[in-house]
Structures are given as structure tokens and as C-alpha cells.
Amino acid sequence: MARTGPLTGRQKAAILLITLGPELSASVFQHLHEDDIEQLTMEIANVRQVQPEVRDDVISEFGQLVQAQEYITLGGINYARQVLEVALGEGKAQEIIGRLTASLQVRPFDFARKTDPGQLANFIQNEHPQTIALILAYLDPDHAGIILSSLPGDKQIEVTRRLATMDHTLPEVLFEVEGVLEKKLASFVTQEYTEAGGMESVVDVLNRVDRGTERTIMEGLQDVDGELADEIKKRMFVFEDLVTLDDRSVQLVLREVDNRELALALKMASDEVGQKIYRNMSKRASDMLKEDLEYLGPVRLRDVEEAQQKIVNVVRRLEEAGEVIIARGGEEQIIV
């Protein structure tokens, strides 16, 4: 393979496997997905000749990545970076760490994910709301929900607002925040350009706090930013979540929904949702609904989404009235 430009990752992998030979390559393939095996096999088949200098560069790069991964295992990202900077220089070290953290999906605030949520809540509760929102964006939603629930009411609202409106965070900002926190707790740092927070993140967190906390936050957020509160509320229980309701709750919802609306909503629903609904109807009603669905014909995506949203609104209204229970974090299970 003559060098005609920078090699892709797949080309480098193909060259490495060719260099390793059939036996070792076969061992590597055993740990790969079928799609990866197929793509690598095609890449290997396209290799006609590998220039010695190209082969040596690939092997050298692979060795550096393996060594960097070992350093990370021994002492974390910071330790790996320091060792590589001494051995290879700052530029090369950054390049290797960047590629490795991307492939390993190393994320900021690793120390926070390993800390008990209760302890972490005590540790960060006096931090600025933006700092707390940034940390919560990188936590598991269950842990983030516990921490958000433990914050004072006013701070809950402000943190939720900032988490929902967060977009990209520059590496230098992450460094500054982590630099302060790592003096108190051991932390790992990455320099990748990160994207966290936003609607999905805040909905994941709010879906895991108890109903009282959610209500307090949403009512306060409604006063501060009504449009944002409405957008979050719309996303907090989606149509596909109907499968998480108990049968009695589904039956109550179905009583409030028009059959044509229901057929429209099911047009793009999963089989699991469909089965959940059919199971909670009489055979006659179920057969009629299936017939309506069959003769519905082509429909606009917007109409389907509107129909699904109407049903979601029914669920939330019934929940507000205490007639339907949506499973949430921090609440006891209901035994019927």
C-alpha cells in the first residue's frame, strides 16, 4: 500500500492485522462484531502491498496507544498524559490521549461517577448552579436525580434551567471546574470537546426524581421560563412510555381517548406499545381498532405525533388527578 494520503483508522487496522499474520488476526476477529469483521476483511482484501515505512508507522502508533492505555489503567488520564509528554513531547502526547479517550469514551468528572451520590450532593450543594448543572450533565441520570432532589428548592429550579439550556462546553471550562474540585476529590480529566446537558439530559434526570421534587421544580421553572418548562413537560413522558404503566392505568387512559386518535397514534408505535394497548381492550374493541388502523392509509408524521402527544397529555392529566401512577425514582412501589 503506497502512501497517497493520511490512512484511515480502518486501513491502519488492516495493515496491523496483515502484519500480525493469520493466526493472531483470527484471534482478534473473535472479539469483533460481524460488521467490523466484514469491513476489515474488505479492507485487507484491497491491500496489494504495504511499504515497510508505512507498516513501521502503524506498528509504532499501535504500540503508543497500547502503552497509553496501560498508563491510564495505572493512574488515570492525567498520569498517562504526564508520562507521554515526557516520553514523546506535549503535541504527540495530546494527539495520542485524544484518540484514546475518544475510543474509550472517557468523559469528564469520572471521580463524581465513582462517588456516592449522597456524599457528592453534600460536596457540591454550595457550588454555583452552572457548576452543579455541568457535573450533573456527566452523571448517570439516576445519580443526577438523587443529587437534584437533595438540593434546596431555589437551586433545584436554577440548576434544572441551566442543565436544559446547556449545549457545548469548551475543554478549558471543564479544566477550570475540575481543577477546583480535584483538590478535594481525586478526578480524571479529558481534553475532548464535549457536548452534554440539554433537553434529553434534564428530562432523564427529572424522570428519576420523586413527584414532589419534580412538581416543585416545574412550578418554579414555569415562573422563571414558562416556554422552557412547557418544552420539558412535553418530553418527560413520551408515548412509548405507555408500556411502563400498569394495566389499570392503561385502561383509564383508553377511556379518555377517541378510537381514531388512538389508531393514528399507533400508526408508528412499536409492537410492544400496540400489544400493551390491545391487551387492555375487549376483543371486540381490539379488533375494531386493528381494522381502523388497517384502513387508515398514509398519514402525515405531524398528525401521528400530535395524536401521540394528546394521549401523553391525558396520562399527565390523570397523574395530576392521582388516578394514574407513573413509576419514578424515590417513590415506593405500589402493590395492588
N, C-alpha and C positions, 0 to 999 in steps of 0.2 A: 504493500500500500504506500504509494508515494504521497508525500505531504502536499496537499493542494490548498490547505487552509486549516483552521483550528478543527481538531477532531471532536466529534460529539461524544457524549458520555457512553452511548451505545457502541460506537466504533472503538473507543478505548477498551470497553469491556470485552468486545470480540477479540481484539488483539491480545489482551491478557489471557483469555481462555485458550487461544491458539498457542500461546507461549507455554501455558501450563501443561498442555498435552491432553489427549483424550480421556485418560483415566481420572485425573484431577478435575477436569472440566465436567465430567459426568457427575462427580460428587457435588460440584457447585450447583449443577442443574437440579439436583434433588431438593434443594432449598428454595427454588424459584417457582413463581406462578407460571401456569401454562402460557399465558400471553407473553410474559417476559422470555420464556424459553423459545417460543416461536419467533419473536423479534430478534433475539440474539442469534438464533440459528440462521436466519436470513442474512443477518449482518456478517456472520462468519463465512457464509457461502459467497458473499460478494467480495471477500478479501482475496486478492490474487497474490500479492507479495507484500511483505512487511519489511520496510527498511530497518536495518539494525538500530539506527539512531532513534527512530520512532518507537520501536519496541522498548529500547532502554528508557526513553522518556516516560512511557506508560508504566513500566515496572517501577520506576523511581517515584512517580506520582502515587501509585497504589501503595507503595511502602510508606510514604509520608502520611497518607490518610490512615493506614493501619496504626502507625505509631502515634498519631494524634488521638485516635480513638482510645488507645491504651492510656494515654496521659489523662484524657477526660475521665476514664474509669477510675484512675488512681486519685485524682484530685480536682476534678471538675474542669469547666471551660477556662476559668482564669489560670489555673495551673498549666493546662495544655498550651494556652496562648503564651505564657511566660517562657516555658521551655522551648517552644518552637521559635519564638523571637530570638532567643539566644542562639539557637542552632542554625536558623535559616534567615534571620532578618525579619523586621516588622512586616514588610509588604507581603512576603511569601507566607508568613505565619497567618496573617489576616485572610489571605486567599484560601488556605487550607481549612482554617477554622470556619470560614464562611460556607464552603462546600459541605463540610462535615455536619455543621449544625443544621443546614437545610435538609440534608438527607436523614439526619437523626430526629428532625423536628424538635430540636432543643429550643425551649421557649424561656422568656424571662420569668423571674420570680419562682424559680424551681424550689427555692427554700420555703416559700409560702405554701406550695402544694404539699410539702412534706411536714408542715407544722399543723398541729391540732387546731381546728377551726376556732374553738373557744379561746385558746391562747392567742391565736392570730388576731381575733376580734379585739381582745384587750390591748394588744400591742399597737394596732393601727387606728383605734377609735378616735384618737385625738389628732390624727393626721388631717391634712386638707382634704375636702371631699373629692377633688380631682385625683389626688394620690390614691385614695381608697378605691375610687372607680377604676383606676388603671390597674391596681392589684386584682380587683375582683374580675376584671376582664380576662385575666390569665388563669383564673382558678377554675376547678371543676364546678359546674353550676350548683351542685348540692352543697359544697363547702361555701360557695359565694352566698347562697341563700341563707345559711346559718349565720354568717357574718353580718349580712344586711339586716336580718331580723334583730340582731343584738345591738344595733346602733340606735342612738336617740332618734326620735321621730323626725325632727327637722333635718337631721343629717341623712336619714334614710331617703327622704324626698330629693335632697340635693344630689346625693350620690347616684340615685336612680336616674335623675335628669342628665347628669354628666355621662353616665355609662351609656345611655341611649343615644346621645349625640356624639359620642366618641367615634373617630374614624381611624386615621393612621397616626402612629406615634413614632417620632424620629428616634433613632438609636441614642442620640445624645441626651434626650429627655429621659429615656429608660435608664441610662447610665447614672444620671444625676439622682433619680429617685432611688435606684438600687444602691447607689453609693452611700446614701444616708442610712438606709435600712440594714445594709450588710454589717454596719458597725455593731448592731445589736443582735442580728441573726446571720448565720452563715448563708451566703447566697451565691448563685451561679448567674453569670451574665452572658448574654449573647449580643452580637452586634448586628444581627439581621434587621432589616427594615420590616417592621411588624404592623400587622393590621389586627385590631382587637376592638372589643366593645361593640356598639351599635345595637340595632333593634333585636337581632337574634340573641345576642348576649344578655340583654336586660330581660327579655321575655323568658329565657331559660332560667334566669335567677329568680324572677318573680313567680314563676310557676312552681318554685320549690319552697317559697316562704309560706307561712301559715296564712289563712284567710284574713285574720285580723291585721297582720302586718301589711298584707297586700292592700287592704281597704284603706288603711291609714296613709300609705304611700300614694296610692292612686288619687285619693281625695285631695291630698296636699298638692300633688303634681297637677291636678286639674285646675287648681287656683293659680299655680305658677305658670303653667304652659298647657292650656286646655287641648290644643291641637296635638301636641306630643302625647298627652295622656290618652286621648281617643285612639291614636295610632297604636299605642302599646296595648290598649284594652282589646282592640280588634284582633291582635295577633296572639293574645295569651291563651286562648282555647281555639284550636283550629278544627275544621270539620272532621279530619281524620282521627281526632282525639275522641270521637264518639265511641270508639272501641274500648276506651278506658272506663266508660260509665257502666254502672251495674244495670241489669235488665229492667228493674223497676223504673230507674231514671230514664232509660231509653223510651220506655212505654209512655211515660209522662210527656216527654218531648214530642213523640209522634202524634199525640192527641192535639198538639198545638200547630201542627204543620199540615198544609194543604198537600194532597197527593201529587198534583202536577209539580209543585215546588220540590217535593221530595224526589220525584223521578228526575227532574232537572239536576238536582244536587248530586244524584247517584251516577249521572252520566259519565263523570270522570273519577269516581271514587274507587278505592281499592276493593278487591273482593272481600277483604276482611270486614270493611265497613258495611258492605252490602249484606253479608251474612249476618252481621250483628243486627241490622235493621229487620231483615226478613224473619229472623228468629223470634223477634219480639212483636210480630204481627200474626193475625189469624191466617190460616192457609188461604182463605178467600181473598183477604186484603193483600196478602203477599203476591198471589197470582195476578191480581189486578194491577199491582204496582209494576211487576215484571212486564206485563203486557203494555202498560203505559210507556215504560222505558224502551221497549222494543219498537214501538211505533213513534217514538219521539223524533227520530230523524236527526239530521245535522243541526247543531245548535252553536251559538256563539260562546266562546270561552268566558266572556264577561258575564253572560247570563247564568252560566253554571256557577261561577264564583259568587255572584250575587245571591243565588239560591242557597248556596252553602253558608254564606255569611248570615242570611236570615235565620237559618237553623241554629247557627252558633249563637246568635243573639237571643234566641229562645232559651238555649241552655243557660246562658249567663243570667237571663231574667229569672228563670226558675231557681237558679242557685241563689240569687239575691233574696228570693222569697223563702229560701230554706227548703225547697221541695226536691232539689237535685243536689247531690254531693259530688264535687269534683275532687279527686284524690290529690292532696298537696303535701309538701314536706311539713313536718312539725305538727301534723294533726293525727289524732288517734284513728285507727281503723274502725269502721262501723260494722258491727256484727248484727245481721238480721236473723 
